[in-house]
Amino acid sequence: MQRNVGRIDAIARIAGGVATAALALLVASGTVSVPVVSAVGLGIAAAVLIVEGATRRCLLYRALGIDRCPAK
């Protein structure tokens, strides 16, 4: 599968994933209470964002035919 995520988008995904992972840890420790969202769900979302940013491949972009990667 070819890359379809641009560099800036990848950096934003990684940063968002790290922030979401930090929030998941806070929810798991009981420091922060978030309605309807579990720490496991936040952890999965964080992992997906970090992996997509690191590999610069997004399955949703591929399904929708979006290509944000300028250089192949």
PDB file of N, CA, C and O in Angstrom:
ATOM      1  N   MET A   1       0.843  -1.174   0.000  1.00  0.00           N
ATOM      2  CA  MET A   1       0.000   0.000   0.000  1.00  0.00           C
ATOM      3  C   MET A   1       0.888   1.237   0.000  1.00  0.00           C
ATOM      4  O   MET A   1       1.827   1.331   0.791  1.00  0.00           O
ATOM      5  N   GLN A   2       0.599   2.172  -0.871  1.00  0.00           N
ATOM      6  CA  GLN A   2       1.396   3.386  -0.984  1.00  0.00           C
ATOM      7  C   GLN A   2       1.029   4.372   0.121  1.00  0.00           C
ATOM      8  O   GLN A   2      -0.064   4.324   0.685  1.00  0.00           O
ATOM      9  N   ARG A   3       1.959   5.253   0.409  1.00  0.00           N
ATOM     10  CA  ARG A   3       1.690   6.309   1.384  1.00  0.00           C
ATOM     11  C   ARG A   3       0.621   7.245   0.837  1.00  0.00           C
ATOM     12  O   ARG A   3       0.621   7.574  -0.349  1.00  0.00           O
ATOM     13  N   ASN A   4      -0.289   7.672   1.706  1.00  0.00           N
ATOM     14  CA  ASN A   4      -1.317   8.607   1.286  1.00  0.00           C
ATOM     15  C   ASN A   4      -1.535   9.717   2.311  1.00  0.00           C
ATOM     16  O   ASN A   4      -2.526  10.445   2.241  1.00  0.00           O
ATOM     17  N   VAL A   5      -0.615   9.845   3.257  1.00  0.00           N
ATOM     18  CA  VAL A   5      -0.690  10.874   4.290  1.00  0.00           C
ATOM     19  C   VAL A   5       0.538  11.765   4.153  1.00  0.00           C
ATOM     20  O   VAL A   5       1.666  11.274   4.122  1.00  0.00           O
ATOM     21  N   GLY A   6       0.321  13.063   4.071  1.00  0.00           N
ATOM     22  CA  GLY A   6       1.412  14.013   3.948  1.00  0.00           C
ATOM     23  C   GLY A   6       2.204  14.160   5.236  1.00  0.00           C
ATOM     24  O   GLY A   6       1.811  13.655   6.288  1.00  0.00           O
ATOM     25  N   ARG A   7       3.329  14.863   5.134  1.00  0.00           N
ATOM     26  CA  ARG A   7       4.232  15.005   6.283  1.00  0.00           C
ATOM     27  C   ARG A   7       3.590  15.777   7.431  1.00  0.00           C
ATOM     28  O   ARG A   7       3.672  15.355   8.585  1.00  0.00           O
ATOM     29  N   ILE A   8       2.956  16.896   7.123  1.00  0.00           N
ATOM     30  CA  ILE A   8       2.331  17.707   8.175  1.00  0.00           C
ATOM     31  C   ILE A   8       1.189  16.943   8.822  1.00  0.00           C
ATOM     32  O   ILE A   8       1.032  16.976  10.043  1.00  0.00           O
ATOM     33  N   ASP A   9       0.393  16.256   8.018  1.00  0.00           N
ATOM     34  CA  ASP A   9      -0.711  15.441   8.525  1.00  0.00           C
ATOM     35  C   ASP A   9      -0.181  14.328   9.424  1.00  0.00           C
ATOM     36  O   ASP A   9      -0.784  14.025  10.454  1.00  0.00           O
ATOM     37  N   ALA A  10       0.941  13.716   9.044  1.00  0.00           N
ATOM     38  CA  ALA A  10       1.532  12.645   9.844  1.00  0.00           C
ATOM     39  C   ALA A  10       2.008  13.172  11.197  1.00  0.00           C
ATOM     40  O   ALA A  10       1.804  12.529  12.227  1.00  0.00           O
ATOM     41  N   ILE A  11       2.637  14.337  11.190  1.00  0.00           N
ATOM     42  CA  ILE A  11       3.104  14.941  12.447  1.00  0.00           C
ATOM     43  C   ILE A  11       1.921  15.262  13.353  1.00  0.00           C
ATOM     44  O   ILE A  11       1.980  15.044  14.563  1.00  0.00           O
ATOM     45  N   ALA A  12       0.845  15.781  12.760  1.00  0.00           N
ATOM     46  CA  ALA A  12      -0.356  16.100  13.539  1.00  0.00           C
ATOM     47  C   ALA A  12      -0.984  14.833  14.120  1.00  0.00           C
ATOM     48  O   ALA A  12      -1.458  14.845  15.256  1.00  0.00           O
ATOM     49  N   ARG A  13      -0.992  13.750  13.360  1.00  0.00           N
ATOM     50  CA  ARG A  13      -1.543  12.485  13.856  1.00  0.00           C
ATOM     51  C   ARG A  13      -0.720  11.949  15.019  1.00  0.00           C
ATOM     52  O   ARG A  13      -1.280  11.474  16.007  1.00  0.00           O
ATOM     53  N   ILE A  14       0.596  12.019  14.910  1.00  0.00           N
ATOM     54  CA  ILE A  14       1.444  11.527  15.992  1.00  0.00           C
ATOM     55  C   ILE A  14       1.251  12.374  17.243  1.00  0.00           C
ATOM     56  O   ILE A  14       1.126  11.837  18.344  1.00  0.00           O
ATOM     57  N   ALA A  15       1.225  13.689  17.084  1.00  0.00           N
ATOM     58  CA  ALA A  15       1.024  14.575  18.238  1.00  0.00           C
ATOM     59  C   ALA A  15      -0.345  14.334  18.873  1.00  0.00           C
ATOM     60  O   ALA A  15      -0.467  14.288  20.097  1.00  0.00           O
ATOM     61  N   GLY A  16      -1.359  14.183  18.048  1.00  0.00           N
ATOM     62  CA  GLY A  16      -2.700  13.901  18.571  1.00  0.00           C
ATOM     63  C   GLY A  16      -2.765  12.550  19.259  1.00  0.00           C
ATOM     64  O   GLY A  16      -3.451  12.392  20.269  1.00  0.00           O
ATOM     65  N   GLY A  17      -2.048  11.574  18.711  1.00  0.00           N
ATOM     66  CA  GLY A  17      -2.011  10.250  19.319  1.00  0.00           C
ATOM     67  C   GLY A  17      -1.323  10.254  20.678  1.00  0.00           C
ATOM     68  O   GLY A  17      -1.767   9.583  21.609  1.00  0.00           O
ATOM     69  N   VAL A  18      -0.241  11.011  20.784  1.00  0.00           N
ATOM     70  CA  VAL A  18       0.462  11.106  22.069  1.00  0.00           C
ATOM     71  C   VAL A  18      -0.416  11.814  23.101  1.00  0.00           C
ATOM     72  O   VAL A  18      -0.467  11.402  24.260  1.00  0.00           O
ATOM     73  N   ALA A  19      -1.104  12.873  22.684  1.00  0.00           N
ATOM     74  CA  ALA A  19      -2.005  13.582  23.602  1.00  0.00           C
ATOM     75  C   ALA A  19      -3.160  12.682  24.034  1.00  0.00           C
ATOM     76  O   ALA A  19      -3.558  12.693  25.199  1.00  0.00           O
ATOM     77  N   THR A  20      -3.695  11.908  23.101  1.00  0.00           N
ATOM     78  CA  THR A  20      -4.789  10.994  23.432  1.00  0.00           C
ATOM     79  C   THR A  20      -4.304   9.881  24.354  1.00  0.00           C
ATOM     80  O   THR A  20      -5.033   9.459  25.251  1.00  0.00           O
ATOM     81  N   ALA A  21      -3.085   9.404  24.143  1.00  0.00           N
ATOM     82  CA  ALA A  21      -2.518   8.382  25.027  1.00  0.00           C
ATOM     83  C   ALA A  21      -2.336   8.928  26.441  1.00  0.00           C
ATOM     84  O   ALA A  21      -2.588   8.226  27.421  1.00  0.00           O
ATOM     85  N   ALA A  22      -1.898  10.183  26.541  1.00  0.00           N
ATOM     86  CA  ALA A  22      -1.750  10.798  27.865  1.00  0.00           C
ATOM     87  C   ALA A  22      -3.114  10.918  28.552  1.00  0.00           C
ATOM     88  O   ALA A  22      -3.232  10.673  29.753  1.00  0.00           O
ATOM     89  N   LEU A  23      -4.132  11.293  27.790  1.00  0.00           N
ATOM     90  CA  LEU A  23      -5.482  11.384  28.353  1.00  0.00           C
ATOM     91  C   LEU A  23      -5.972  10.008  28.789  1.00  0.00           C
ATOM     92  O   LEU A  23      -6.617   9.884  29.830  1.00  0.00           O
ATOM     93  N   ALA A  24      -5.672   8.973  28.006  1.00  0.00           N
ATOM     94  CA  ALA A  24      -6.065   7.609  28.366  1.00  0.00           C
ATOM     95  C   ALA A  24      -5.425   7.190  29.687  1.00  0.00           C
ATOM     96  O   ALA A  24      -6.070   6.552  30.519  1.00  0.00           O
ATOM     97  N   LEU A  25      -4.162   7.548  29.877  1.00  0.00           N
ATOM     98  CA  LEU A  25      -3.489   7.215  31.136  1.00  0.00           C
ATOM     99  C   LEU A  25      -4.115   7.950  32.314  1.00  0.00           C
ATOM    100  O   LEU A  25      -4.259   7.389  33.401  1.00  0.00           O
ATOM    101  N   LEU A  26      -4.486   9.217  32.091  1.00  0.00           N
ATOM    102  CA  LEU A  26      -5.130   9.976  33.164  1.00  0.00           C
ATOM    103  C   LEU A  26      -6.499   9.402  33.507  1.00  0.00           C
ATOM    104  O   LEU A  26      -6.873   9.345  34.679  1.00  0.00           O
ATOM    105  N   VAL A  27      -7.245   8.980  32.498  1.00  0.00           N
ATOM    106  CA  VAL A  27      -8.559   8.372  32.743  1.00  0.00           C
ATOM    107  C   VAL A  27      -8.390   7.031  33.449  1.00  0.00           C
ATOM    108  O   VAL A  27      -9.158   6.713  34.358  1.00  0.00           O
ATOM    109  N   ALA A  28      -7.400   6.244  33.048  1.00  0.00           N
ATOM    110  CA  ALA A  28      -7.172   4.942  33.670  1.00  0.00           C
ATOM    111  C   ALA A  28      -6.765   5.070  35.134  1.00  0.00           C
ATOM    112  O   ALA A  28      -7.124   4.225  35.954  1.00  0.00           O
ATOM    113  N   SER A  29      -6.027   6.109  35.462  1.00  0.00           N
ATOM    114  CA  SER A  29      -5.592   6.291  36.846  1.00  0.00           C
ATOM    115  C   SER A  29      -6.668   6.933  37.711  1.00  0.00           C
ATOM    116  O   SER A  29      -6.529   6.990  38.933  1.00  0.00           O
ATOM    117  N   GLY A  30      -7.732   7.413  37.092  1.00  0.00           N
ATOM    118  CA  GLY A  30      -8.827   8.018  37.851  1.00  0.00           C
ATOM    119  C   GLY A  30      -8.633   9.500  38.110  1.00  0.00           C
ATOM    120  O   GLY A  30      -9.445  10.110  38.806  1.00  0.00           O
ATOM    121  N   THR A  31      -7.591  10.089  37.576  1.00  0.00           N
ATOM    122  CA  THR A  31      -7.325  11.507  37.767  1.00  0.00           C
ATOM    123  C   THR A  31      -8.335  12.364  37.034  1.00  0.00           C
ATOM    124  O   THR A  31      -8.757  13.405  37.539  1.00  0.00           O
ATOM    125  N   VAL A  32      -8.725  11.931  35.844  1.00  0.00           N
ATOM    126  CA  VAL A  32      -9.671  12.671  35.014  1.00  0.00           C
ATOM    127  C   VAL A  32     -10.862  11.771  34.724  1.00  0.00           C
ATOM    128  O   VAL A  32     -10.703  10.575  34.480  1.00  0.00           O
ATOM    129  N   SER A  33     -12.046  12.351  34.752  1.00  0.00           N
ATOM    130  CA  SER A  33     -13.258  11.610  34.434  1.00  0.00           C
ATOM    131  C   SER A  33     -13.823  12.131  33.120  1.00  0.00           C
ATOM    132  O   SER A  33     -14.120  13.318  32.982  1.00  0.00           O
ATOM    133  N   VAL A  34     -13.965  11.228  32.163  1.00  0.00           N
ATOM    134  CA  VAL A  34     -14.499  11.596  30.857  1.00  0.00           C
ATOM    135  C   VAL A  34     -15.781  10.799  30.643  1.00  0.00           C
ATOM    136  O   VAL A  34     -15.753   9.569  30.684  1.00  0.00           O
ATOM    137  N   PRO A  35     -16.905  11.480  30.415  1.00  0.00           N
ATOM    138  CA  PRO A  35     -18.155  10.737  30.253  1.00  0.00           C
ATOM    139  C   PRO A  35     -18.169   9.906  28.968  1.00  0.00           C
ATOM    140  O   PRO A  35     -17.712  10.365  27.921  1.00  0.00           O
ATOM    141  N   VAL A  36     -18.685   8.706  29.053  1.00  0.00           N
ATOM    142  CA  VAL A  36     -18.959   7.790  27.947  1.00  0.00           C
ATOM    143  C   VAL A  36     -17.703   7.196  27.307  1.00  0.00           C
ATOM    144  O   VAL A  36     -17.813   6.239  26.540  1.00  0.00           O
ATOM    145  N   VAL A  37     -16.540   7.720  27.590  1.00  0.00           N
ATOM    146  CA  VAL A  37     -15.320   7.227  26.958  1.00  0.00           C
ATOM    147  C   VAL A  37     -14.503   6.454  27.983  1.00  0.00           C
ATOM    148  O   VAL A  37     -14.300   6.909  29.109  1.00  0.00           O
ATOM    149  N   SER A  38     -14.039   5.282  27.577  1.00  0.00           N
ATOM    150  CA  SER A  38     -13.212   4.493  28.482  1.00  0.00           C
ATOM    151  C   SER A  38     -11.737   4.692  28.164  1.00  0.00           C
ATOM    152  O   SER A  38     -11.378   5.166  27.087  1.00  0.00           O
ATOM    153  N   ALA A  39     -10.907   4.331  29.097  1.00  0.00           N
ATOM    154  CA  ALA A  39      -9.467   4.440  28.896  1.00  0.00           C
ATOM    155  C   ALA A  39      -9.010   3.492  27.788  1.00  0.00           C
ATOM    156  O   ALA A  39      -8.082   3.808  27.044  1.00  0.00           O
ATOM    157  N   VAL A  40      -9.656   2.339  27.678  1.00  0.00           N
ATOM    158  CA  VAL A  40      -9.292   1.380  26.628  1.00  0.00           C
ATOM    159  C   VAL A  40      -9.598   1.964  25.246  1.00  0.00           C
ATOM    160  O   VAL A  40      -8.783   1.855  24.330  1.00  0.00           O
ATOM    161  N   GLY A  41     -10.764   2.579  25.099  1.00  0.00           N
ATOM    162  CA  GLY A  41     -11.133   3.196  23.826  1.00  0.00           C
ATOM    163  C   GLY A  41     -10.179   4.314  23.446  1.00  0.00           C
ATOM    164  O   GLY A  41      -9.786   4.431  22.286  1.00  0.00           O
ATOM    165  N   LEU A  42      -9.811   5.126  24.408  1.00  0.00           N
ATOM    166  CA  LEU A  42      -8.847   6.196  24.146  1.00  0.00           C
ATOM    167  C   LEU A  42      -7.483   5.627  23.771  1.00  0.00           C
ATOM    168  O   LEU A  42      -6.801   6.161  22.896  1.00  0.00           O
ATOM    169  N   GLY A  43      -7.090   4.545  24.436  1.00  0.00           N
ATOM    170  CA  GLY A  43      -5.806   3.913  24.130  1.00  0.00           C
ATOM    171  C   GLY A  43      -5.765   3.349  22.717  1.00  0.00           C
ATOM    172  O   GLY A  43      -4.755   3.465  22.024  1.00  0.00           O
ATOM    173  N   ILE A  44      -6.866   2.738  22.293  1.00  0.00           N
ATOM    174  CA  ILE A  44      -6.935   2.201  20.930  1.00  0.00           C
ATOM    175  C   ILE A  44      -6.879   3.325  19.908  1.00  0.00           C
ATOM    176  O   ILE A  44      -6.168   3.228  18.908  1.00  0.00           O
ATOM    177  N   ALA A  45      -7.631   4.395  20.162  1.00  0.00           N
ATOM    178  CA  ALA A  45      -7.614   5.545  19.249  1.00  0.00           C
ATOM    179  C   ALA A  45      -6.211   6.150  19.168  1.00  0.00           C
ATOM    180  O   ALA A  45      -5.758   6.530  18.089  1.00  0.00           O
ATOM    181  N   ALA A  46      -5.530   6.237  20.304  1.00  0.00           N
ATOM    182  CA  ALA A  46      -4.172   6.777  20.327  1.00  0.00           C
ATOM    183  C   ALA A  46      -3.226   5.892  19.517  1.00  0.00           C
ATOM    184  O   ALA A  46      -2.404   6.399  18.753  1.00  0.00           O
ATOM    185  N   ALA A  47      -3.337   4.585  19.678  1.00  0.00           N
ATOM    186  CA  ALA A  47      -2.469   3.665  18.948  1.00  0.00           C
ATOM    187  C   ALA A  47      -2.695   3.777  17.441  1.00  0.00           C
ATOM    188  O   ALA A  47      -1.739   3.769  16.665  1.00  0.00           O
ATOM    189  N   VAL A  48      -3.942   3.878  17.033  1.00  0.00           N
ATOM    190  CA  VAL A  48      -4.258   4.006  15.604  1.00  0.00           C
ATOM    191  C   VAL A  48      -3.650   5.287  15.043  1.00  0.00           C
ATOM    192  O   VAL A  48      -3.038   5.263  13.976  1.00  0.00           O
ATOM    193  N   LEU A  49      -3.811   6.402  15.750  1.00  0.00           N
ATOM    194  CA  LEU A  49      -3.260   7.667  15.278  1.00  0.00           C
ATOM    195  C   LEU A  49      -1.735   7.619  15.165  1.00  0.00           C
ATOM    196  O   LEU A  49      -1.166   8.098  14.184  1.00  0.00           O
ATOM    197  N   ILE A  50      -1.089   7.050  16.153  1.00  0.00           N
ATOM    198  CA  ILE A  50       0.372   6.989  16.143  1.00  0.00           C
ATOM    199  C   ILE A  50       0.867   6.086  15.014  1.00  0.00           C
ATOM    200  O   ILE A  50       1.826   6.435  14.326  1.00  0.00           O
ATOM    201  N   VAL A  51       0.236   4.944  14.816  1.00  0.00           N
ATOM    202  CA  VAL A  51       0.649   4.029  13.743  1.00  0.00           C
ATOM    203  C   VAL A  51       0.409   4.659  12.371  1.00  0.00           C
ATOM    204  O   VAL A  51       1.263   4.565  11.490  1.00  0.00           O
ATOM    205  N   GLU A  52      -0.746   5.298  12.186  1.00  0.00           N
ATOM    206  CA  GLU A  52      -1.021   5.957  10.908  1.00  0.00           C
ATOM    207  C   GLU A  52      -0.017   7.074  10.633  1.00  0.00           C
ATOM    208  O   GLU A  52       0.435   7.237   9.500  1.00  0.00           O
ATOM    209  N   GLY A  53       0.330   7.837  11.654  1.00  0.00           N
ATOM    210  CA  GLY A  53       1.301   8.907  11.473  1.00  0.00           C
ATOM    211  C   GLY A  53       2.693   8.377  11.181  1.00  0.00           C
ATOM    212  O   GLY A  53       3.404   8.928  10.341  1.00  0.00           O
ATOM    213  N   ALA A  54       3.086   7.322  11.860  1.00  0.00           N
ATOM    214  CA  ALA A  54       4.424   6.763  11.676  1.00  0.00           C
ATOM    215  C   ALA A  54       4.583   6.087  10.315  1.00  0.00           C
ATOM    216  O   ALA A  54       5.639   6.192   9.691  1.00  0.00           O
ATOM    217  N   THR A  55       3.548   5.399   9.855  1.00  0.00           N
ATOM    218  CA  THR A  55       3.639   4.701   8.574  1.00  0.00           C
ATOM    219  C   THR A  55       3.193   5.573   7.404  1.00  0.00           C
ATOM    220  O   THR A  55       3.461   5.252   6.246  1.00  0.00           O
ATOM    221  N   ARG A  56       2.512   6.680   7.711  1.00  0.00           N
ATOM    222  CA  ARG A  56       1.964   7.608   6.707  1.00  0.00           C
ATOM    223  C   ARG A  56       0.996   6.909   5.755  1.00  0.00           C
ATOM    224  O   ARG A  56       0.949   7.195   4.559  1.00  0.00           O
ATOM    225  N   ARG A  57       0.230   5.987   6.325  1.00  0.00           N
ATOM    226  CA  ARG A  57      -0.796   5.277   5.571  1.00  0.00           C
ATOM    227  C   ARG A  57      -2.096   5.300   6.359  1.00  0.00           C
ATOM    228  O   ARG A  57      -2.110   5.005   7.554  1.00  0.00           O
ATOM    229  N   CYS A  58      -3.196   5.654   5.682  1.00  0.00           N
ATOM    230  CA  CYS A  58      -4.496   5.732   6.340  1.00  0.00           C
ATOM    231  C   CYS A  58      -5.501   4.936   5.514  1.00  0.00           C
ATOM    232  O   CYS A  58      -5.701   5.217   4.332  1.00  0.00           O
ATOM    233  N   LEU A  59      -6.135   3.940   6.137  1.00  0.00           N
ATOM    234  CA  LEU A  59      -7.091   3.108   5.424  1.00  0.00           C
ATOM    235  C   LEU A  59      -8.346   3.886   5.046  1.00  0.00           C
ATOM    236  O   LEU A  59      -8.926   3.635   3.989  1.00  0.00           O
ATOM    237  N   LEU A  60      -8.773   4.818   5.881  1.00  0.00           N
ATOM    238  CA  LEU A  60      -9.945   5.621   5.549  1.00  0.00           C
ATOM    239  C   LEU A  60      -9.666   6.509   4.347  1.00  0.00           C
ATOM    240  O   LEU A  60     -10.512   6.631   3.460  1.00  0.00           O
ATOM    241  N   TYR A  61      -8.498   7.127   4.304  1.00  0.00           N
ATOM    242  CA  TYR A  61      -8.118   7.918   3.131  1.00  0.00           C
ATOM    243  C   TYR A  61      -8.135   7.040   1.874  1.00  0.00           C
ATOM    244  O   TYR A  61      -8.612   7.462   0.821  1.00  0.00           O
ATOM    245  N   ARG A  62      -7.614   5.829   1.995  1.00  0.00           N
ATOM    246  CA  ARG A  62      -7.581   4.928   0.840  1.00  0.00           C
ATOM    247  C   ARG A  62      -8.989   4.579   0.384  1.00  0.00           C
ATOM    248  O   ARG A  62      -9.262   4.574  -0.816  1.00  0.00           O
ATOM    249  N   ALA A  63      -9.888   4.287   1.318  1.00  0.00           N
ATOM    250  CA  ALA A  63     -11.266   3.934   0.975  1.00  0.00           C
ATOM    251  C   ALA A  63     -11.985   5.106   0.306  1.00  0.00           C
ATOM    252  O   ALA A  63     -12.828   4.907  -0.569  1.00  0.00           O
ATOM    253  N   LEU A  64     -11.648   6.324   0.722  1.00  0.00           N
ATOM    254  CA  LEU A  64     -12.295   7.507   0.162  1.00  0.00           C
ATOM    255  C   LEU A  64     -11.567   8.050  -1.070  1.00  0.00           C
ATOM    256  O   LEU A  64     -12.044   8.987  -1.710  1.00  0.00           O
ATOM    257  N   GLY A  65     -10.429   7.472  -1.398  1.00  0.00           N
ATOM    258  CA  GLY A  65      -9.674   7.911  -2.573  1.00  0.00           C
ATOM    259  C   GLY A  65      -8.909   9.202  -2.357  1.00  0.00           C
ATOM    260  O   GLY A  65      -8.626   9.922  -3.315  1.00  0.00           O
ATOM    261  N   ILE A  66      -8.570   9.505  -1.117  1.00  0.00           N
ATOM    262  CA  ILE A  66      -7.839  10.737  -0.789  1.00  0.00           C
ATOM    263  C   ILE A  66      -6.346  10.416  -0.757  1.00  0.00           C
ATOM    264  O   ILE A  66      -5.923   9.404  -0.199  1.00  0.00           O
ATOM    265  N   ASP A  67      -5.562  11.301  -1.366  1.00  0.00           N
ATOM    266  CA  ASP A  67      -4.103  11.161  -1.359  1.00  0.00           C
ATOM    267  C   ASP A  67      -3.506  12.509  -1.006  1.00  0.00           C
ATOM    268  O   ASP A  67      -3.540  13.438  -1.813  1.00  0.00           O
ATOM    269  N   ARG A  68      -2.958  12.620   0.196  1.00  0.00           N
ATOM    270  CA  ARG A  68      -2.393  13.879   0.674  1.00  0.00           C
ATOM    271  C   ARG A  68      -0.875  13.857   0.658  1.00  0.00           C
ATOM    272  O   ARG A  68      -0.242  14.783   1.164  1.00  0.00           O
ATOM    273  N   CYS A  69      -0.279  12.819   0.087  1.00  0.00           N
ATOM    274  CA  CYS A  69       1.165  12.682   0.049  1.00  0.00           C
ATOM    275  C   CYS A  69       1.684  13.248  -1.268  1.00  0.00           C
ATOM    276  O   CYS A  69       1.411  12.675  -2.322  1.00  0.00           O
ATOM    277  N   PRO A  70       2.427  14.363  -1.240  1.00  0.00           N
ATOM    278  CA  PRO A  70       2.861  14.994  -2.478  1.00  0.00           C
ATOM    279  C   PRO A  70       3.925  14.207  -3.248  1.00  0.00           C
ATOM    280  O   PRO A  70       3.916  14.205  -4.479  1.00  0.00           O
ATOM    281  N   ALA A  71       4.829  13.549  -2.549  1.00  0.00           N
ATOM    282  CA  ALA A  71       5.921  12.810  -3.215  1.00  0.00           C
ATOM    283  C   ALA A  71       5.716  11.319  -3.020  1.00  0.00           C
ATOM    284  O   ALA A  71       5.407  10.864  -1.918  1.00  0.00           O
ATOM    285  N   LYS A  72       5.884  10.579  -4.068  1.00  0.00           N
ATOM    286  CA  LYS A  72       5.721   9.119  -3.993  1.00  0.00           C
ATOM    287  C   LYS A  72       7.060   8.446  -4.055  1.00  0.00           C
ATOM    288  O   LYS A  72       7.137   7.219  -4.007  1.00  0.00           O
TER     289      LYS A  72
END
